[in-house]
Amino acid sequence: MLMRQPETKSELINKARNVIIDALDANDRAKVKELQRYLNANYEKSSYVALYPSENILLYYWCTDYDSILAYVGRADTLAKQVTEKSHPTAARDLYSLLHNKIIKNKLEADSSISASSRPEEQKEFLHLCLDYYLIDAYSMPEKTLDSALRKLRTEVKQFKDTYPNSVYKEHITVKGQEWSKWGITMGMGGGYGAYTGRLTSDFNNIGAMFISFGASYKNLAAEWNIFLGGSDTKKEIVKQGVPWIKGSYASYVGTSLTVGWRFFERSRILITPFTGIGASNVSPSEPDEKDFPALKDVDYTFGPIVPLGVHADLRLGKMKNVFGQNLVAPSFYTLRLSYTFNYQGFSSVPSDFSGNMHLVTLGFAIFGRGLKTVTL
């Protein structure tokens, strides 16, 4: 008979964290307190993280254990630094997010509980201030919501300092918050379909194309460099400088553009960005055809400058996991990007027989990253 191996520390921690989550769902404060004490007593000094500092603070708030909050806040920064040197729980269920959302939904009740407690006004105001701070989740908040929360917190900090200049909590009141950097980066890739207009519709079939893009942003202004590679085939025999490009031949398409856009609509999961810019494109025979028929090297059409006009619609699918629970990792959002572009080619110096524009629709994935920077509040 096989004997079951003893549970490891990691397994015991994950089991206790999952029971805490179940107790939170059941609103069982006594069980939550018991398990929180057990984890802190047995694992705070071990090489494993049982509860992150932000989780501990919010659990104390949920249990209305204000004495523990006041005692713990002074150690939170030190404990947060120690977290990076320890092994982390791997439970699939996210205790921090559940706890954060639960308190946010009952914020009025949490504030009322603090106000109704029989303790000095200075402590009450400090507890209100700390609660507002620990409910700021820079990782998941939309930028405008985060900015608003930080402005409110800065006002609260100033009021507290003015009201209690000699407060015993003075060393803890200069807190470090985090806000989105104004600068960001983007990278995208995918595929699409292009439809010609004008005379080009009689010469070439519509194209299929792959694209890759790289970009940078400052606040709501976004710039991107896009590269398109694709192809179609000729609808008829095309003769240029006496060289025939026979019907049904593969027509290689290469395009590039530099665009500037403005994010005029942003919600938690949706971004809408109109853009314009400048670019160029080239339609030419394939390399194998040019090797077989060297004269075809002179049969190509370069369109430039092109003016692209379009819009990106991004749907955020997910985000990088915040391992430490309280904004210690710069965020990245993974988006599904649908784009429409009208390439105006009217400025190109191609013969009028080959004049025309292009409608281009693409679908792909993009990564949008904007760092978090620490600010003094």
Beta strands, then each sheet from edge to edge (+ up, - down):
strand 1: 176-196
strand 2: 207-218
strand 3: 221-233
strand 4: 238-240
strand 5: 243-245
strand 6: 250-262
strand 7: 265-266
strand 8: 270-285
strand 9: 301-319
strand 10: 332-344
strand 11: 358-376
sheet 1: 7+ 8- 6+ 3- 2+ 1- 11+ 10- 9+
sheet 2: 4+ 5-
end
